[in-house]
Amino acid sequence: MNKTLETGTTTVGIVCKDCIILGADKRATAGNFIANKDVKKVVPINDQMALTTAGTVSDIQMLIKLIKAELKLKEIRTKSKPSVKDGANLLAGMVYSNIRKMSMIPGISHFIVGGYDSSKYLFDIYPDGSIADISDFVSSGSGSVMAYGVLESSYKELMSEEEGINLVVKALNAAIQRDSASGEGIDIFVIDKKGVRQALHKRINTRIA
């Protein structure tokens, strides 16, 4: 009997007073095998939106290429930047279509989308293509249970950027300590009225001397 290789990760998104913060670990797994130790799981898709990734890598990579191209085409055609809501809904439609295609490999992908245009937005795009507008925090992946424990106990409204970054680091660290599919390091991005920027890139040395 064929067995589909399981993958894992931990990604987090939170709403702060003046920004959205996205973070993720850097380990990619295929079953019990660590396939990659330096994966970029937080990806800017234009100058005002970024997303976190979880699921089947090939589907994630293709969907990211498609959403980047579609947003660029929409900007060229309309001569204005697509709104964050437009981008999130477009990606949700792509995920909906992708999961329903017949394939030997399940096209599972889970995205957390953060953006800022006239206001700040955080969306959870679930693997079935459903979309939820998040007002506080969200996490995805195999380590999300541990991350949620930290977020539930420590999150508060109107957090500053610094407080938000510290909370995301704590949530990811809790997952890395207990989830074997999460590890190697942390990437954190901030999205505010100035755009998308990386706030933290930290590697964790797991080698035994």
C-alpha positions in Angstrom: 0.0 0.0 0.0 1.4 3.4 -1.0 1.9 5.9 1.8 1.8 9.6 1.2 4.8 11.4 2.8 3.7 13.8 5.5 5.1 17.3 5.7 5.2 19.8 8.6 5.9 23.3 9.5 4.9 26.2 11.7 3.7 29.6 10.5 2.2 32.5 12.4 0.4 35.7 11.5 -0.7 38.4 14.0 -2.4 41.8 13.8 -0.7 44.6 15.6 -1.6 48.3 16.1 0.0 49.6 12.9 1.1 46.4 11.1 0.8 42.8 10.3 3.6 40.4 11.3 4.2 37.0 9.6 6.7 34.4 10.8 7.7 30.8 10.0 10.3 28.2 10.7 12.8 27.1 8.0 12.6 23.3 8.0 11.0 21.2 5.2 10.3 17.5 5.8 9.2 14.5 3.8 8.0 11.9 6.3 10.9 11.5 8.9 13.4 12.9 6.4 14.6 16.6 6.7 14.5 17.6 3.1 15.7 21.2 3.4 17.1 23.3 6.2 16.8 26.7 4.7 13.3 27.1 3.3 11.8 30.6 2.8 8.2 30.1 4.1 7.3 33.8 4.3 7.2 35.1 0.7 6.4 38.7 -0.4 4.1 38.6 -3.5 4.1 42.3 -4.2 5.2 45.5 -2.4 2.2 45.5 0.0 1.4 41.8 0.5 3.2 38.7 1.8 2.2 35.2 2.7 3.3 32.2 4.7 3.3 28.7 3.2 2.4 25.2 4.4 1.6 22.0 2.5 2.8 20.3 -0.7 5.9 22.2 -1.9 5.3 21.9 -5.6 1.7 23.2 -5.4 2.8 26.0 -3.1 5.6 27.1 -5.6 3.2 27.0 -8.6 0.4 28.9 -6.8 2.9 31.6 -5.7 4.1 32.1 -9.2 0.5 32.3 -10.5 -0.7 34.8 -7.8 2.4 37.0 -8.4 1.7 37.0 -12.2 -2.1 37.6 -11.8 -1.6 40.6 -9.4 1.0 42.1 -11.8 -1.4 41.6 -14.8 -4.3 43.1 -12.9 -2.1 46.2 -12.0 -1.1 46.6 -15.6 -4.7 46.3 -16.9 -6.4 48.5 -14.3 -3.4 50.9 -13.9 -3.8 50.7 -10.2 -2.6 48.3 -7.5 -4.9 45.5 -6.6 -6.3 45.7 -3.0 -5.2 43.2 -0.4 -8.7 41.7 -0.3 -8.6 41.2 -4.1 -5.3 39.4 -3.9 -6.4 37.2 -1.0 -9.7 36.3 -2.7 -7.9 35.5 -6.0 -5.5 33.2 -4.2 -8.4 31.5 -2.3 -10.0 30.7 -5.7 -6.7 29.2 -7.0 -6.4 27.0 -3.9 -10.1 25.9 -4.3 -9.5 24.9 -7.9 -6.2 23.2 -7.1 -7.4 20.9 -4.3 -10.2 19.6 -6.5 -8.0 18.5 -9.4 -7.5 14.7 -9.9 -3.9 13.9 -9.0 -1.7 11.1 -7.7 -0.3 13.7 -5.2 -2.8 15.7 -3.1 -2.5 19.4 -3.9 -2.7 20.6 -0.3 -1.7 24.2 0.4 -2.4 26.5 3.4 -1.6 30.2 3.2 -1.7 33.0 5.7 -1.9 36.3 3.8 -0.9 39.7 5.3 -1.2 43.0 3.6 -1.6 46.8 4.0 -3.3 49.2 1.6 -5.8 51.7 3.1 -5.7 49.5 6.2 -4.1 46.3 7.5 -5.4 42.9 6.7 -4.7 39.3 7.8 -6.4 36.4 6.0 -6.3 32.6 6.6 -6.7 30.7 3.3 -7.4 27.1 4.3 -6.5 24.1 2.1 -10.0 23.7 0.9 -10.1 27.2 -0.6 -12.1 28.8 2.2 -11.0 32.2 3.4 -11.3 33.8 6.8 -10.6 37.5 7.8 -8.5 37.3 11.0 -8.7 40.1 13.6 -6.1 38.9 16.0 -3.8 35.9 15.3 -3.6 32.7 13.3 -1.2 29.7 12.9 -0.9 26.8 10.5 1.1 23.6 10.2 2.0 20.7 12.4 3.5 23.0 15.1 0.5 25.3 15.3 -0.9 23.6 18.4 2.2 24.7 20.4 2.2 28.1 18.8 -1.5 28.7 19.6 -0.7 27.9 23.3 1.6 30.9 23.4 -0.6 33.2 21.2 -3.7 32.5 23.3 -2.0 33.3 26.6 0.1 36.3 25.4 -1.6 38.1 22.6 -3.2 41.5 23.3 -4.9 44.1 21.1 -3.0 47.1 19.8 0.5 45.5 20.3 3.4 47.5 19.0 5.6 46.1 16.2 8.4 45.2 18.7 5.9 43.4 21.0 4.4 41.6 18.0 7.8 40.4 16.7 8.7 39.1 20.2 5.4 37.2 20.5 5.9 35.6 17.1 9.4 34.5 18.0 8.1 33.0 21.3 5.3 31.2 19.4 7.6 29.8 16.8 10.2 28.8 19.4 7.6 26.8 21.3 6.7 24.9 18.2 10.4 24.3 17.3 11.0 22.9 20.8 8.2 20.3 20.5 7.4 19.7 16.8 10.0 17.6 15.0 8.8 18.9 11.6 9.6 22.5 12.6 13.1 23.9 13.1 16.4 25.3 11.7 15.5 28.9 12.2 13.0 31.7 12.0 12.0 34.3 9.4 9.8 37.2 10.3 8.3 39.9 8.0 6.5 43.1 8.9 3.8 44.6 6.5 2.8 48.2 7.2 2.0 51.4 5.3 5.6 51.5 4.2 5.4 48.1 2.5 6.9 44.6 3.2 10.2 44.2 4.9 12.1 41.4 6.7 12.5 42.1 10.4 14.3 38.9 11.5 16.3 36.1 9.9 17.7 33.7 12.5 19.4 30.4 11.9 19.6 27.7 14.5 22.7 25.5 14.5 21.6 21.9 15.0 24.9 20.2 14.1 26.6 18.0 16.6 30.3 18.8 17.0 
